[in-house]
């Protein structure tokens, strides 16, 4: 049985408030999908932008494939995301009007073998929001301990 590939960007949950989530396909070249299947991708600096009505992801680093020849891919190139026209228009409108950003949450392989990216429309958190999250998490941890003992 093949191992399950699920690469998650945990930093996103600390830095951003996620508004809406979408699942998008990725337009990849041959050696990129092979590297992803080996789990050799990094999402720590990945974000999305619009260019000519199409959505691209920037900052996603997919390591070069070890057995690749001179046909190997460029690790940090911009990759096109595949969404429906309706979803693209909706996202582009929200990014322009309200100042949201689009971030990549996770990269995974479906049962059919396709690489997909889970993206989210997000708003950056202020410092006090981050402190509120830490306080809430600590309180939840304390109340959980009280009920267990």
Secondary structure, DSSP 8 states (H G I E B T S, - for coil): -----EEE-THHHHHEEEEEEEEEEE---HHHHHHHHTT-EE-TT-EEEEETTEEEEES-EE---TT--TT---TT--EEEE--HHHHHHHHHHHHHH--EEEEEEEEE-TTS-EEEEEEEEEE--HHHHHHHHHHHHHHHHHHHHHH-
